[in-house]
Amino acid sequence: MQIKVCGITDIKQAHALEAIGVQYIGFIFYPASKRYALSKLSLEQIKSIQLPGVVKVGVFVNEPMEKVIATADAAGLDMVQLHGDETPNYCKEMANHYPVIKAFRIAETDNVAYKIAEFIEVVDYLLFDTASSMYGGSGISFNWSKLANATRQKPYFLSGGIGPDDTLKITEYIHSGTAENCIALDVNSKFEIEPGKKNIALLQSFIPTIKAL
């Protein structure tokens, strides 16, 4: 099991995350986010972060495609995560430029299979987060059983309020048979000292258990 740490706003922390075995780091390019990358870093600084074996992901919410591509180019991103209300056609076109993770905010009443059906063939990965008034970073979990029988066609990231106390829950989920295409956990707010500043020690104790699953 791989780990994605989202909401990076510090170069030193990005290097520290590589050292403890994180495979993906996420930079949020959504100005309303408390973890907006460009409030602390320039595009040039983000581009300067070159970490062998670590994928740099840019998180965007309902941005014009031209702006996403220009930002990804300037920041030296490896992948884009579309976390808003982007259409299948938008995702298909974006996938001609960068690998695409399409995020879905899951509510208790959602039919997940229906929600993702039009996106399966046009994106590279799915990501499942918790429905909230914000576009991610809520620190709230959702009912993972909602993903049963809906996630067998595409690799996906599991997100939504995952914290250090969830090890048993994660282990049970990964071994349940439902999670065969779950390639990574996406963690953020539950591993922070403050928004955008990660608790490296907490991640260091959490990651070995998860990577062994």
KESEFI-116881 format. One record per residue (C-alpha): residue in one letter; x, y, z; residue number from 1. Coordinates in steps of 0.001 Angstrom, whole numbers, always signed. Layout:
<pts>
PT resn       u       v       w resi
PT    a       X       Y       Z  NUM
...
</pts>
This chain:
<pts>
PT resn       u       v       w resi
PT    m      +0      +0      +0    1
PT    q   +1334   +3413    -996    2
PT    i    +939   +6775    +713    3
PT    k     +14  +10180    -696    4
PT    v    +435  +13182   +1587    5
PT    c   -1518  +16176    +372    6
PT    g   -1367  +19855   +1245    7
PT    i   +2403  +20381   +1044    8
PT    t   +3542  +23988   +1569    9
PT    d   +7171  +23549   +2641   10
PT    i  +10211  +22347    +660   11
PT    k  +11991  +20830   +3670   12
PT    q   +8893  +18837   +4560   13
PT    a   +8653  +17536    +998   14
PT    h  +12195  +16146   +1326   15
PT    a  +11395  +14720   +4768   16
PT    l   +8388  +12891   +3320   17
PT    e  +10571  +11305    +654   18
PT    a  +12967  +10134   +3373   19
PT    i  +10198   +8303   +5252   20
PT    g   +8875   +6542   +2159   21
PT    v   +5977   +8619    +831   22
PT    q   +5273   +7909   -2862   23
PT    y   +3035  +10885   -3731   24
PT    i   +3029  +14474   -2493   25
PT    g    +169  +16817   -3275   26
PT    f    +257  +20563   -3834   27
PT    i   -3121  +22277   -3631   28
PT    f   -3732  +24962   -6265   29
PT    y   -7161  +25948   -4957   30
PT    p   -6985  +29493   -3569   31
PT    a   -9795  +28939   -1053   32
PT    s   -7887  +26105    +629   33
PT    k   -6078  +26675   +3921   34
PT    r   -3282  +24652   +2306   35
PT    y   -3024  +26703    -892   36
PT    a    +496  +25943   -2135   37
PT    l   +1096  +29339   -3730   38
PT    s    +496  +31126    -426   39
PT    k   +3855  +29742    +747   40
PT    l   +5717  +28604   -2357   41
PT    s   +6308  +29920   -5856   42
PT    l   +5842  +27802   -8954   43
PT    e   +9612  +27886   -9412   44
PT    q  +10175  +26550   -5887   45
PT    i   +7729  +23716   -6460   46
PT    k   +9461  +22903   -9743   47
PT    s  +12786  +22771   -7900   48
PT    i  +11530  +19913   -5727   49
PT    q  +12974  +16885   -7511   50
PT    l  +12523  +13696   -5502   51
PT    p  +13402  +10363   -7137   52
PT    g  +10543   +7936   -6786   53
PT    v   +8085  +10582   -5561   54
PT    v   +5219  +11748   -7775   55
PT    k   +4291  +15434   -7556   56
PT    v    +524  +15868   -7823   57
PT    g   -1246  +19184   -8339   58
PT    v   -4773  +19474   -6933   59
PT    f   -7138  +21736   -8886   60
PT    v  -10792  +22678   -8390   61
PT    n  -12919  +23830  -11340   62
PT    e  -10087  +25685  -13065   63
PT    p   -9943  +26451  -16797   64
PT    m   -7960  +23719  -18513   65
PT    e   -5424  +26135  -19962   66
PT    k   -4624  +27410  -16459   67
PT    v   -4212  +23873  -15088   68
PT    i   -1837  +22912  -17882   69
PT    a    +179  +26130  -17562   70
PT    t    +459  +25699  -13790   71
PT    a   +1419  +22036  -14075   72
PT    d   +4096  +22877  -16631   73
PT    a   +5512  +25746  -14561   74
PT    a   +5510  +23704  -11338   75
PT    g   +7012  +20580  -12910   76
PT    l   +4095  +18404  -11862   77
PT    d   +3870  +14720  -12733   78
PT    m    +104  +14343  -12385   79
PT    v   -3038  +16414  -11844   80
PT    q   -5866  +15719   -9426   81
PT    l   -9222  +17193  -10416   82
PT    h  -11147  +17704   -7210   83
PT    g  -14073  +19800   -8393   84
PT    d  -17036  +19266  -10686   85
PT    e  -15062  +18631  -13860   86
PT    t  -16936  +16811  -16625   87
PT    p  -15892  +13553  -18311   88
PT    n  -15013  +15518  -21475   89
PT    y  -12811  +17879  -19477   90
PT    c  -11035  +14926  -17867   91
PT    k  -10583  +13181  -21204   92
PT    e   -8946  +16235  -22731   93
PT    m   -6771  +16821  -19665   94
PT    a   -5550  +13224  -19848   95
PT    n   -3953  +14091  -23191   96
PT    h   -1599  +16388  -21274   97
PT    y   -1111  +14829  -17822   98
PT    p   -2135  +11656  -16008   99
PT    v   -5425  +12416  -14242  100
PT    i   -6740  +11505  -10813  101
PT    k  -10455  +12336  -10648  102
PT    a  -11752  +12887   -7135  103
PT    f  -15297  +12041   -6072  104
PT    r  -16874  +13357   -2880  105
PT    i  -18984  +10543   -1461  106
PT    a  -22183  +11105    +531  107
PT    e  -24171   +8417   +2313  108
PT    t  -26925   +8565    -326  109
PT    d  -24586   +8268   -3324  110
PT    n  -24607   +5396   -5785  111
PT    v  -20852   +5259   -6343  112
PT    a  -20969   +3031   -9418  113
PT    y  -23350   +5447  -11125  114
PT    k  -21333   +8466  -10043  115
PT    i  -18078   +7236  -11570  116
PT    a  -19443   +5392  -14628  117
PT    e  -18783   +8112  -17218  118
PT    f  -15245   +8698  -15951  119
PT    i  -13902   +5151  -15897  120
PT    e  -12584   +5180  -19455  121
PT    v  -11228   +8733  -19509  122
PT    v   -9078   +9068  -16369  123
PT    d   -6070   +7207  -15033  124
PT    y   -7037   +6975  -11358  125
PT    l  -10007   +7638   -9112  126
PT    l   -9934   +9174   -5641  127
PT    f  -12693   +8896   -3073  128
PT    d  -13135  +11640    -481  129
PT    t  -15876  +12700   +1906  130
PT    a  -18702  +14928    +725  131
PT    s  -18566  +18240   +2576  132
PT    s  -19040  +21959   +2025  133
PT    m  -15322  +22125   +1197  134
PT    y  -13476  +20544   -1708  135
PT    g  -11464  +18157    +462  136
PT    g   -9450  +18659   +3634  137
PT    s  -12509  +18308   +5876  138
PT    g  -10945  +15739   +8208  139
PT    i  -14176  +13730   +8010  140
PT    s  -14372  +10087   +6985  141
PT    f  -17058   +8421   +4883  142
PT    n  -18541   +4935   +4821  143
PT    w  -15971   +2869   +2894  144
PT    s  -18477     +80   +2341  145
PT    k  -20062   +2436    -221  146
PT    l  -17190   +1473   -2535  147
PT    a  -18064   -2220   -2616  148
PT    n  -18525   -3549   -6171  149
PT    a  -17922     -83   -7636  150
PT    t  -14151     +91   -7773  151
PT    r  -13057   -3020   -9644  152
PT    q  -12328   -1294  -12950  153
PT    k   -9795   +1353  -11979  154
PT    p   -6986   +1891   -9453  155
PT    y   -7972   +4381   -6783  156
PT    f   -6789   +6478   -3850  157
PT    l   -8725   +6323    -579  158
PT    s   -9059   +9673   +1173  159
PT    g  -11296  +11456   +3654  160
PT    g  -10219  +12065   +7246  161
PT    i   -7797   +9148   +7493  162
PT    g   -5804   +9437  +10699  163
PT    p   -3258   +7639  +12881  164
PT    d   -5998   +5924  +14880  165
PT    d   -7425   +4224  +11783  166
PT    t   -4790   +1503  +11380  167
PT    l   -7117   -1353  +12360  168
PT    k   -9953      +1  +10204  169
PT    i   -7576    +350   +7241  170
PT    t   -6190   -3161   +7726  171
PT    e   -9680   -4665   +7818  172
PT    y  -10683   -2732   +4719  173
PT    i   -7604   -3674   +2721  174
PT    h   -8118   -7360   +3515  175
PT    s  -11882   -7284   +2981  176
PT    g  -11788   -8067    -743  177
PT    t  -13402   -4723   -1553  178
PT    a  -10103   -2890   -1827  179
PT    e   -8325   -4866   -4547  180
PT    n   -7738   -1746   -6671  181
PT    c   -6906    +594   -3789  182
PT    i   -3302   +1568   -4521  183
PT    a   -2770   +4332   -1960  184
PT    l   -4101   +6135   +1071  185
PT    d   -4354   +9902    +728  186
PT    v   -3752  +11625   +4073  187
PT    n   -3805  +15267   +5018  188
PT    s   -5422  +17085   +7940  189
PT    k   -5150  +14342  +10585  190
PT    f   -1358  +14407  +10215  191
PT    e    -865  +18136  +10650  192
PT    i    +436  +20461  +13322  193
PT    e   -1427  +23250  +11544  194
PT    p   -2864  +23550   +7999  195
PT    g     -53  +22902   +5540  196
PT    k   +2494  +21891   +8189  197
PT    k   +2764  +18112   +8512  198
PT    n   +3564  +16137  +11646  199
PT    i   +6497  +14181  +10223  200
PT    a   +7004  +12121  +13377  201
PT    l   +3384  +10987  +13327  202
PT    l   +3634  +10022   +9676  203
PT    q   +6906   +8217  +10332  204
PT    s   +5237   +5962  +12875  205
PT    f   +2133   +5396  +10729  206
PT    i   +3662   +4660   +7332  207
PT    p   +5546   +1368   +7963  208
PT    t   +2359    -369   +9087  209
PT    i    +413    +850   +6061  210
PT    k   +3128     +42   +3549  211
PT    a   +3201   -3522   +4810  212
PT    l    -469   -4109   +3934  213
</pts>
